[in-house]
Amino acid sequence: METPLLIGILAGSLTAVSATPQIIKVLRTKEVAHISPLMFMILAAGNATWCWYGILLKDWPIIITNAFSLVMDLMMLVLKIIYKKK
């Protein structure tokens, strides 16, 4: 594999898993008061746009890593709704 492709896969993978620690913390504590839904909505929109861009380029590393990131963003928004104090 070429170096630029490896760097792209590494960068995309790190970005894709970046929300994982926050999701784990929310699942453990069930506390979401500190979560900004607007931030995750913007991230979801950005990741969806990156997926679209990857589809246009037929670039699987871009598609896969950003699709995973999009799922994580949406999961955080769902958790925010589920655990929001009433």
C-alpha positions in Angstrom: 0.0 0.0 0.0 1.1 3.5 -0.8 2.0 5.9 2.1 -0.6 8.5 1.3 -3.3 5.8 1.3 -2.1 4.5 4.7 -2.1 8.0 6.1 -5.6 8.6 4.9 -6.8 5.3 6.4 -5.1 6.1 9.7 -6.5 9.7 9.8 -10.0 8.5 8.9 -9.9 5.7 11.4 -8.8 8.0 14.3 -11.5 10.5 13.4 -14.1 7.7 13.2 -13.4 6.4 16.7 -13.0 9.8 18.3 -16.6 9.8 19.7 -16.2 6.3 21.2 -14.9 7.3 24.6 -17.7 9.8 25.0 -20.3 7.2 24.0 -18.9 4.7 26.5 -18.9 7.3 29.3 -22.6 8.2 28.5 -23.5 4.5 28.5 -21.8 4.0 31.8 -23.0 7.1 33.6 -26.3 7.8 31.8 -25.4 11.5 32.1 -25.8 13.7 29.0 -26.2 17.2 30.5 -22.7 18.0 29.2 -23.3 16.8 25.7 -23.9 19.5 23.0 -26.5 18.2 20.5 -25.7 21.0 18.1 -22.1 19.9 18.0 -23.1 16.3 17.1 -25.6 17.6 14.5 -22.9 19.6 12.8 -20.5 16.6 13.0 -23.2 14.4 11.5 -23.8 16.8 8.7 -20.1 17.1 8.0 -19.6 13.3 8.0 -22.6 12.8 5.8 -21.1 15.3 3.3 -17.7 13.5 3.5 -19.5 10.2 2.7 -21.2 11.8 -0.3 -17.8 13.2 -1.4 -16.3 9.7 -1.0 -19.1 8.2 -3.0 -18.5 10.7 -5.8 -14.8 9.8 -5.8 -15.5 6.1 -5.3 -13.0 6.3 -2.5 -13.7 3.5 0.0 -11.5 4.7 2.9 -13.4 8.1 2.9 -16.8 6.4 2.6 -16.2 3.7 5.3 -14.5 5.9 7.9 -17.0 8.8 7.6 -20.0 6.4 7.5 -18.8 5.0 10.8 -18.3 8.5 12.2 -21.9 9.4 11.1 -23.3 6.3 12.9 -21.4 7.3 16.1 -22.7 10.9 15.8 -26.2 9.7 15.4 -25.8 7.3 18.3 -24.7 10.1 20.6 -27.7 12.1 19.6 -30.0 9.2 20.3 -28.3 8.7 23.7 -28.9 12.4 24.4 -32.6 11.9 23.8 -32.8 8.7 25.8 -31.0 9.9 28.9 -32.1 13.5 28.9 -33.5 14.4 32.3 -37.2 15.2 32.2 
